Amino acid sequence: RRCDTVARLDDGTFALLLPDTPPDGALILCGRLRASVRALRGTPLPARVTLGVGLCTDTGCAHPEDMLDRAAHLLYAARAAGPDRVATDFSAATGAQPAEGGGPRRGRAPLKNT
């Protein structure tokens, strides 16, 4: 879509900005992206290629940098949970309880690892 943006932040980190996508739609997209990366295994790419995602849906961030910082925090949580994971603040955005993951971390919303 024209309103969506993909940006490379560093060697192995990219940002997807999806301004008109609700949190559940963004989570569905993350699942599709992970499935696409899994489908690449066995091709010329190394078998260890995975996709970890930090999905920030907190639109109440005061500055865009705050949202990127939150997404980075979530990405580190996804990586810590293991390969091919998504960590999101989705439960904070919807009021739902996270399916997995711990409670609040350093005053932040609970994380959901899938």
C-alpha positions in Angstrom: 0.0 0.0 0.0 1.2 3.5 -0.6 1.0 4.5 3.0 3.3 1.7 4.2 7.0 2.1 4.4 9.9 -0.3 4.8 13.2 1.1 6.0 16.6 -0.5 6.8 17.8 0.5 10.3 21.1 -1.4 10.3 22.6 -4.6 8.9 19.9 -7.1 10.1 17.2 -4.8 11.2 14.3 -3.3 9.2 11.3 -1.2 10.2 7.8 -1.6 8.7 5.6 1.4 9.2 2.0 0.5 8.7 0.0 3.6 9.7 -3.4 2.4 8.6 -3.2 -1.1 9.9 -4.9 -2.2 13.1 -2.9 -4.1 15.6 -4.5 -7.5 14.8 -3.8 -6.9 11.1 -0.1 -6.1 11.8 0.1 -9.3 13.8 -1.3 -11.3 10.9 1.2 -9.6 8.5 4.0 -10.6 10.9 2.9 -14.2 10.8 2.8 -14.2 7.0 6.3 -12.6 6.8 7.6 -15.3 9.2 6.0 -18.0 7.0 7.6 -16.6 3.9 11.0 -16.6 5.5 10.5 -20.2 6.7 9.6 -21.1 3.1 13.0 -19.9 2.0 14.9 -22.5 4.1 16.5 -25.1 1.8 17.0 -22.5 -0.9 20.4 -21.0 -1.4 19.9 -19.1 1.9 21.4 -20.6 5.0 19.0 -22.9 7.0 19.5 -20.7 10.0 17.7 -17.7 8.5 14.7 -16.7 10.8 12.6 -13.6 11.4 12.3 -12.1 14.8 9.8 -9.3 15.1 9.3 -6.5 17.6 5.7 -5.2 16.9 4.9 -1.9 18.5 1.3 -0.9 18.3 1.4 1.9 20.9 0.2 4.9 18.9 0.4 7.0 22.1 4.2 7.5 21.8 5.0 11.2 21.9 7.7 11.0 19.2 8.4 8.6 16.3 11.8 7.8 18.0 9.8 6.6 21.1 7.9 4.1 18.9 11.2 2.9 17.3 12.7 2.5 20.8 9.7 0.5 21.9 9.9 -1.7 18.8 13.6 -2.3 19.5 12.8 -3.3 23.1 10.2 -5.7 21.7 12.7 -7.1 19.1 15.2 -7.8 21.8 12.5 -9.7 23.7 11.6 -11.7 20.6 15.2 -12.6 20.1 15.6 -13.6 23.7 12.6 -15.9 23.4 14.2 -17.8 20.6 14.4 -17.8 16.8 11.4 -17.0 14.6 9.4 -15.1 17.3 7.2 -12.1 17.6 7.1 -9.9 20.7 4.3 -7.3 20.7 2.6 -4.8 23.0 -0.6 -5.8 21.2 -2.2 -6.8 24.5 -1.6 -3.3 25.8 -3.4 -1.8 22.7 -6.4 -4.1 23.0 -6.7 -4.7 26.7 -6.4 -8.5 26.1 -4.1 -10.6 28.2 -0.9 -11.9 26.5 -1.0 -15.5 25.5 2.6 -16.0 26.4 5.4 -14.0 27.9 5.9 -12.3 31.2 4.3 -9.4 33.0 5.4 -5.7 32.8 9.0 -5.0 32.1 10.6 -1.8 33.5 7.2 -0.1 33.6 6.2 -1.1 30.1 3.2 -3.0 28.9 3.2 -6.8 29.0 4.9 -8.5 26.1 3.3 -11.2 24.0 5.6 -13.8 22.4 4.3 -15.9 19.6 
